[in-house]
């Protein structure tokens, strides 16, 4: 499973319905599970983004499909990052060509 971090901003629609955000987060987690994606954690944040989601998916395609479905609801816009733990990054660095 690959790890992804999605940062999000509320849209105007999302802000108008902010009280529904915890319910939407639960629905997202349930939809992710049905799609074979595991939501590790969801956070609402202060600062440059309104929140973040950490999740694991079997493929970039599964991750992308899930986030497209989330954005399609119109409550958030997102930026998704593929994340690597120290062991995975060490393997990548070892395989990187030396220039």
DAJO-V115971 format. One record per backbone hydrogen bond with DSSP energy under -0.5 kcal/mol. NH is the residue of the N-H (numbers start at 0). CO is the residue of the C=O. E is the energy in kcal/mol with one decimal. If there is no record, write none. Layout:
nh=NH co=CO e=E
nh=NH co=CO e=E
//
This chain:
nh=1 co=56 e=-3.2
nh=2 co=82 e=-0.8
nh=3 co=54 e=-2.9
nh=4 co=80 e=-2.6
nh=5 co=52 e=-3.0
nh=6 co=4 e=-0.6
nh=6 co=78 e=-3.2
nh=7 co=50 e=-2.6
nh=8 co=76 e=-2.3
nh=10 co=74 e=-2.3
nh=14 co=10 e=-2.4
nh=15 co=11 e=-2.4
nh=16 co=12 e=-1.3
nh=17 co=14 e=-1.5
nh=19 co=16 e=-2.0
nh=20 co=17 e=-1.8
nh=23 co=19 e=-2.7
nh=24 co=20 e=-2.4
nh=25 co=21 e=-1.7
nh=26 co=22 e=-2.2
nh=27 co=23 e=-2.6
nh=28 co=24 e=-2.2
nh=29 co=25 e=-2.1
nh=30 co=26 e=-2.5
nh=31 co=27 e=-2.7
nh=32 co=28 e=-2.1
nh=33 co=29 e=-1.9
nh=34 co=30 e=-1.4
nh=35 co=32 e=-1.5
nh=36 co=31 e=-3.1
nh=37 co=55 e=-2.4
nh=38 co=36 e=-0.6
nh=39 co=37 e=-0.6
nh=39 co=53 e=-2.4
nh=40 co=53 e=-1.8
nh=42 co=51 e=-3.1
nh=44 co=49 e=-2.2
nh=49 co=7 e=-2.1
nh=50 co=7 e=-1.3
nh=51 co=42 e=-2.3
nh=52 co=5 e=-2.5
nh=53 co=40 e=-3.0
nh=54 co=3 e=-2.4
nh=54 co=52 e=-0.5
nh=55 co=37 e=-2.8
nh=56 co=1 e=-2.3
nh=62 co=58 e=-2.0
nh=63 co=59 e=-2.8
nh=64 co=60 e=-2.5
nh=65 co=61 e=-2.0
nh=66 co=62 e=-2.1
nh=67 co=63 e=-2.7
nh=68 co=64 e=-2.1
nh=69 co=65 e=-2.0
nh=70 co=66 e=-2.8
nh=71 co=67 e=-2.1
nh=72 co=68 e=-0.6
nh=72 co=69 e=-1.3
nh=73 co=70 e=-1.9
nh=76 co=8 e=-2.3
nh=78 co=6 e=-2.1
nh=80 co=4 e=-3.0
nh=82 co=2 e=-2.8
nh=82 co=80 e=-0.5
nh=88 co=84 e=-2.6
nh=89 co=85 e=-2.2
nh=90 co=86 e=-1.8
nh=91 co=87 e=-1.9
nh=92 co=88 e=-2.6
nh=93 co=89 e=-2.2
nh=94 co=90 e=-1.4
nh=95 co=91 e=-1.0
nh=95 co=92 e=-0.5
//
